[in-house]
Every structure is written in structure tokens, then in C-alpha cells.
Amino acid sequence: MSNEDRDKFLKQLQFASMTRRDLLRLGAMGGAGAALSNLSFLPAFAAAPKPTAKAKSVIQIWMWGGPSHLDTFDPKPEAGSDYSGPLDHPIETNVHGIRICELMPNLAKCADKYSIIRSMTHGVNGHETASYEVQTGRAAGGKEVFPCVGAVVSYFRGVNAGYKGLIPPYIVLTEPQGRFSEEGFLGMRYRPFATGGDPAQTRFAVEGVVLQGVSDKRQQSRRKLLHDLDSLDKSLGGDARLTPWKESERQAYDLILGDGGKVFDLTQEKDAMRDRYGRNTFGQSCLAARRLVERGVPYVTINYQGGWDTHKENFQTMRRRVPEMDKAMAALLMDLSERGLLDSTIIWWSGEFGRTPKVQWEAPWNGGRNYWGQVFSAVVAGGGFAGGHVIGASDARGEEVRERPVYPMDLISSIYTQLGLDLHTRLPHPLGQAVFVAAAKEENVRTAGMLREIMGVRT
């Protein structure tokens, strides 16, 4: 879609109650040109395998606030109650030797579908700076604002790679996942489309697609009024110059009233399926994410907000939140597997850091956990990543990496490789600077190697 066509599209969308911000997000559908040619340089991942695409899409489960690694995928009951708290009875999974928190019985039944990284590290203990590093692979504070993984995938797997359809190639359910510009220097065209709304409500009010209080019948009346008042079309008749305008209108209303926006209509799913995921915001977000990748959307982030920043009363929150996460995440893994989509869809679960291993029992924390970037856990599944493995280890109390550190750039580069992205490809920088998909050695980004143990490549 050309810039001129997008401007025309905007006018139609404004009439249909969309905002300019919505169009800028939908502008991700437009091309930004092909990637610039490679330059000769020494990358941090010079030994990376030649990428062969094993995955087509990514569902990122972003655990905003940073869940405790000890209370999820790296339990430490032997460390004593000052570390494990009351969650001191981890359960065995269907993979011998892997134990996880007792609040996750559903994920325990499908551990063969995912692998746990227990040695993630960056040492950053601030929400924004840690989030930036986990989602871009680069440390905060430099002169550049790098794009997050979703924006990079949108650039290479969006329209530039022939992606078609009205749904933007980078979706966030439901709010943006950071306080930084996810698109970085790639520009607004690669910012995610954040749906807003709540998929657990009777009607998922996606911004610009479903307007609260405006029925489909009323939208149809608005469209009829638009046509009735369109004197330009009446005077010029079948003039070919109006074709782009009419096509823009058709696309806008296909999202609002036609098949284009039906991907967000969860009432099309059977009640049993919706119940399987859980009738809550996170559960229905996972279901919506499955529908989006089924439609071919390359990158979907589920921003799982609320409750994971557990400075106070950590264990009360864990008993409410972890079972909700367990049910929906297990349902997503199994549903994708049953539909033959797990092999082509990467699931990436992570927060920006973990929580302090030692419980803060004293007031006012009353059993809380603080920030902890020294070591934390992440989970990957599908898209060519082998399941049923544990990579790395924390020490006996979950305070430091004991073996096989994994830095954010290691994990991100592994995801890019499974998607078939060449780590040596140059990104389009507005000032023409040499910036590549994976960090070059001169960037001094911490790395310890990709996740070759589970990538199906020779070590």
C-alpha cells in the first residue's frame, strides 16, 4: 500500500472510529524496502549455522514484572523455607528428572513440549532497563534505541517477505509490553499494533475494529451514510483514480465488518475450547494468539500484566496467578501441537528478570521478593526447539548462575536462527550506520553462545 493510499485509508478509518495512532500501527503493512546489503564485519556469532527456517511465527508470553524463578520453573525446596517459602513440594513432570512448581500440574504433563533455561542472566535490576535488554539483546543506555525482537521479525517476515492480509504482522495482546519504543530505529512502521480491549469480555473490543457501544448494524449504517454523502464518487462515476480510495474503504470495513477482523472474534470458538484455556484475560489472550498464528501472523506478544511484580505477599499472588498461567500456557502448547502448528510456532516465555531468592518476610514486604537479574528462567518451545530439556543451572539457592550462562542475545539469536534470519544481515539504520541482526563484536554485547543443545544443529 502506497503512502498516498494509506492517507486515503486513514480518512475511511477515522470515519469508522479509528485513530491516527491506529493507522500508524497498521502502517506496518507497508513495505520499508529490502534490507541493505551486508558489510564485511566480525560478528559475535561468527560460528552461527547457516539459517534454515524451521519456524514461521513467534508467540511471546511476556511476564511483565518478572516472576520468581524459584516459584515457577526452578524450584529450590532443599534451600529451606527462607528461599522456597511454602511452595516447597515441586512436582515431577512427564520428563524424568525435571521438576517444576507444584502450582503447575498442567505444564508438568507436557514438559516434553518445552525446554527450560535456568541460567538466564544480565544482572540488571530495573524494570525498564531489564525489559529493554531481554527484548533487544542489547544493554540500555547507549546512543541507539534498538528494535525489539517483534519489530525485527516484522521487518523481515512482514510485507518485505510477501506477508499479505489486513492484520498487521506484529500484534500485542493487549497493551504495549514496555516503556520504550519497541520499534527502535526501524521507525513507527514496525511498532506493534496493540489491540487494547479484553478478550475475556463478551465482545473483544479491539481498537479500531470493535468500538464499544457501536453495533455492527450501526457501523453498516455509517458506511451507507458515507456512500450517500460521497458526491465525488457520484460526479466522477467509474473514474479509475477513485479505485485506490474504494479499495482502502473495502479493506477498512473488512476489518470492522467482514472476515478480516473475525480472527479476533473468539465467540467463533467452541465453549469447550474457551474453557480449556480459561475464561480470563490471559487464557483468552493465548487463544487469540493461536488464532492469529493460524492466520499467518508472524509475531504475537501476550503482555501478561498484573501481579508478577511481587514485592509484597509474593506467595498469595503466586497461588492466584500461577494456576491461571499454567492452565492457559499448557492449553496453548497442546492446542498448537494437536493442530500441527507447534513445529512452526515458537513459544517464548520470559519476564525481564527473576525475584530475590531469599524471601523478605519482614514488614512491609510480608513474604515478598524483590528484583533479581543475576539469574532467572525462560522457556522456549516449538519452531524447531527440542522439548524436554533443561539448559544451564542456577546455584543451590537460585542466587547465581552455576553453569552454562545464557544472555538475552544468545536466546534472541537462537530465535532468529530458527526463523531463518541471517544474523549477519544489516538492519536499515536511518543514518546509514552498520547495525546487524545480531550484535557485532565491537558492540561488546555479552554472549555465551546460542542454544545449540535444543536447536537441532551440530555443536
N, C-alpha and C positions, 0 to 999 in steps of 0.2 A: 504494500500500500504506500503510495507516494505521500510526501508531506502535504501536498495540496488536497489529496483525498482524505487524509486524516483530519485536516481542518474542516472539511465538509462533514465528515463523520462526527466531529465534535458537536456541530450545531444540532445534528439529529439526536445525539446522546443527551445534550443539555435539555432538549425538549422532553426527553424520556426520563428526566430527573437524574442524569449522571453529571458529575462534576468534572472540572478540568483536570483535577488530580487523577480521576479515574482514567481519563483518556491518556494521560502521560504514562500511566501504568500499562494501559492496553497498547501503548506505543511500542511495547516490547515485541509486538507482532511485526513491526517494520524492520527491515534489514539495516545493518550498520556497516555493510561492506565486509569483504572477506578478511581474514586475519592477515596481518602483514607478514612478509617473508621472514624466515629465520635468519638470525645472525650467528656467526661463529662465537661461541662462548663456552665456558666451563660450568655446567650446571651442577647443583648439589646432587642430582640424581643421574649422573652420567651413566651409571650402570643399569638404568631402568630398562625393562624389556620393551621391545617394540610393541606398542599397544594394539591389541585386537579387541574390539568392542564386545564385551560379554553382557553389558547392561545397557538398557535403553532409558531407564528412569531412576530417579532417587526420591525416596520419601525420607526426609529428615525429621526425626522426632526431637525437637529442641526443648530440653528440660530447663526452662528459664528459671534461674535462681540457684541451680546447682544442687542436685540431690546427693545425699550421703552415699558414698560408695560402700560403706560398711552396712548400710541398711537396704542395699539393693543387690548388686552383683559381686560384692567382695566381702562377705560376712567374716567376722573375726571373733567367734564366741570364746575361743581359747585365750583371748587377750583380757577377759574379765569384764565385769559389768560396767566399769568406768569407760569402756570402749564400745562394747556391744549394746549396753543398756538392756532393756527387757527383750530385745529381739536376738535371743541367744540360742535359737534352735533352728539353724539353717536346714533346708531340706535338700535331699538328693534329687538330681534331675534324671532325665532318661539317658543321659550320657554319664557313664561311670566316672566317678571322681570329681564331677563338677557339682558344687553346692551353691545355692543362691538363697536369698532371704525367704523365710517361712511365709511371708505375705504374698509370694508369687507362685502359687501352685500351678497355674495355667502355663506360665512360661517354663516351669520345671518340666512339664510334659512335652515340650517341643524344643528343648535345648539343642537337639541335633540340627535345628534350622538356623541357629545363630552362633556367633563366636563372641567371646567376651575379651576385651582388652583391659587388663587390670593394672596397667603401668603407664596410663596416660599421664603426662606431666608438662607443665610450663612454669610453675612457680609463681603465678600471678594471682593475687587475692583481691581484685576489684572486679565488680560485675562487668562494666563496660570494656575494660581493657582485656579481661579474660575472654569475654564473648568475642571480641574482635579477633584475638589470636586463634581461638578454636575454629572460627568460621572463615578465616582468611589464610591461616597458616603463618602469618607474619605478626611480629610484635607491634603493639601500638606505640605511638609517639614519634614515628618518623615523618618525613615530609610528604609521603604518599598516603592516600587513603585507598587501600587495595580492595578489589571486589571480593565479596564472599563467594562461597562455592556455588550457590544457586545462580548468581549473576554470571559467573564464568560458564556454567553449563548452559544457561540461557543463551549466551553469546554463541557457543559452538554447536549447541543442539537445538537452537530455535530456528528462526526463519533463515539464518545463514546456512543451515543444513537442510533446508527444504521443509521445515515444520509448517504444517498448514492447520487451519482451524481458527475459530474465533476466540477460543480460550487461550489466554496468554501462556507462554511456555514456562513461567515461573510464578507459582501460586503460593501464598501463605495463608494458612488457616489458623487463626482468623486475624491476628494483629501482627505487625512487623516484629521481627524477633530480636531487634537490638536498638540501641540508641545511637547507632552510627549509620552511615549511608551504605546500605547493603550493596549497592551498585558500584561504589567507589569511583575510580576514574573512568570506568566504562561509560558512565553517564546515565541519565534518567531513563533511557530506553530499556535498560536492563534492571531497573528497580522491580521488585516483585509486586504483583497485584495482590493486595491484602483484601480478603473477602469481607472482613467485618462480619457482623451478624453472629448467630449461634446455631450451628447445625442440629442441635438438640431440640430447638423450638419446632413448633408445628410447621412453620414455614421458614426455611433458611434464608434470611434476608441478606443476600449477597449484595454488596454495594454496587449500585448502577444496574443491577439485574432484577432484583426484587426490592421494591420500595414499600416499606411498611405503610399500611393503610390504603394502598392503591391496588385494587384488584386487577386481574388480567382483563376483565371486561372494561374497566376504566382506561387501562392502557390502550386497548383497541379503539376506544372512543377518542382518545388523544391522537392516535395515529390517523383516524378518519378526519378529525378536525385539521390536522396538519395538511392532509391532502386537499381538503376543501378550501383551505386558505392559500394553497400554493398556486398563486396566479402566474408565476414564472413558468411552471410546467404547462399550465393551460395555454399560455400565449405562444410558447415555443414548440409545443406538441412533442413530436418524436425526435427532437434535436439531439444528436449524438453527444453533444457536450454535457448533457444532463446525466448521461449514463453513470459516471463515477458517483455522482450525488445519490442517484437512486440505489446504486449498489451499496453505498455506505449506509443508507437508511435500512435497506434489507438486512444487512449484517447486524445493525444495532438492534432491530426488532427480532431478529432470530435469537439473539441472546436473551431478550426480555420475554418473548412470547413463543419462540419456536424451539427447535431441537437443540440449538446451540447451548442454551442455558440449562437444559434438562439434566446435565451432569450434576448440577447442584441440588436437584430435587430428590431428596432421599426418600420421599414417600413412594418412589418407584421401586424401592427395595421391599422385600417381604418383611413382615413384622419379626419373624424368627431371626432373620439376618441382622436387623437393627438391634434386637435384644442380645444377640450373640456378642456384639461389640460393646454393649452397654448404653443405656439411654441417658447419656451425659455428654457434655461438650467434647471431652477428649475422645470418648468412644465413637461418637458420630463424626468427629473430625477424621478419625482413622478410616471410617467407612467412606467418607467423601474423598479421602486421599486415594483409596483403592479405585474408586470410580474415575478419578482424574487420570491416573496412570493407565487405567484400562482404555481411556480415550486417547492416550498417547502423549500426555503432558510430561515433559522431560524432568521437571523438578518441582516437588511439592514439599513445603515445610509445614509441619504441625507445631505451632508455637504453644507448648503446654505450659501456660502461665498459672500462677496462683498456687501457693502452698509449698514450693520447694526451697524457698529462702528461709530455712528453719532455724533462725537464731534462738527462738523460744519454743519450748514444748515440741521438740522435734518428733518424739515418738507418737504423740497424739495425732500429729499431722500424717506421719507415715502410715498409721493404721487406717486413716481415711483415704489417702491418695494412692498408696502403692497397690492395693487391690484393684482400684479403678484402672490404673495403668496396666497392671498385669492382665486383666481381662481383655482390654482393647488391643494391646500390643500382640498378645497371643492370637487373638482372633484375626488380626491383620496378617500375621505370618502364615497362619493356616489357610486363610481365605485366598491369599495370593498363591500359595502352594497348590491348593486344590484347583485353581483356575489356570495353572501353568504359567503364572506371571512372576513367581519368585525368582526364577532363573534370570529374568531380565530386569528385575527391580531391586535396587539396593535399598536396604533399610539401615539408617544410621541414627542410633540413639545416643545422645550425649547432652550434658549440660556444660556450662562454662568452666566448672571446677567441681571438686567434691566438698565435703564438710569436714570440720575438725574431727579427727578420730577420737580424741578424748572428749567425753560428754561434759558439758558445762552444767553441772547440777545446781549450782548456786543461783540465788535470786539475782537479777530478774529473769535469768535465762530458763531456769526450771527444767533442765534437761534438754537444752538447745545445743546446736552445733554451729560453729562459725564457718568462714570461708577457708578452703584448703586447696591450693593449686599445686602442691608438691606431688601428689599422686591422686588419681581418680580413675573412674571406669568409663568405658564406652562400649557399645555393642554394635556389631555390623552383621548383616545377613543378606543373602541373595545376591543377584547380579554377578555371579562368579566367585563370591567369597564362600569358602567352605564353612559349614556349620559344625558345632560340636567341639570347638577348640577353645582353649584359654591361651591368650598371648600375654607374656610378661607376668610379673607378680609384685605386689607390694610387700613390705616387711610384716613382721608378726603383729604389729599394731595398726597397720594401714597408714603409717606416717610418711614413708618414703618409698621410692622405687627400689625393689630388691634386685630385680633382674629385667632385662630387655625393655629399657625405656622406649616409649612411643610418644613423639612430639606431634603437635597438630599438623605440621606439614607432612609428616610421614603418613598419617591417616588420610589426609586430603589428597595427597599424590596417589595413594593407593586407589581411592575412589575415582579420580580422574583416569587412571590407567584402566580400570575395569570398564569405564565408559568409552574407552578407545581414544582418549585425548592424549596427544603427544606432549609430554611435559616440557619439551624444548621449544614449543611454539610460542612465538612472540604475541603478546596481547596489544591491542591498539591503544596506545597512550596518547592523550591529547597534545602533548608536547613532543611526541616522537621518541620518547626515552625507551631504552631497551629493557622491557619488563616481560617476564616469561610466565607461563602457566605455573611451573614450579620454580621455587627460589633458586637463583644462581648463587654460586659460592660466595661471590663478593657481597651478597646481601647479609651474610653472617647469620642466617636463619638456622636455628638448632634442628638437627635431623639425626636420626639413628637408623634410617632405612625403612623401606616400605614393608607392608605386611605380607611378605612373600610366603610365610608359613601357611596362609589361607587363601592365596591368590591363584593357586594352580600354576605357578611358574617355578622354574628351577632356581634353587638358592645358590 
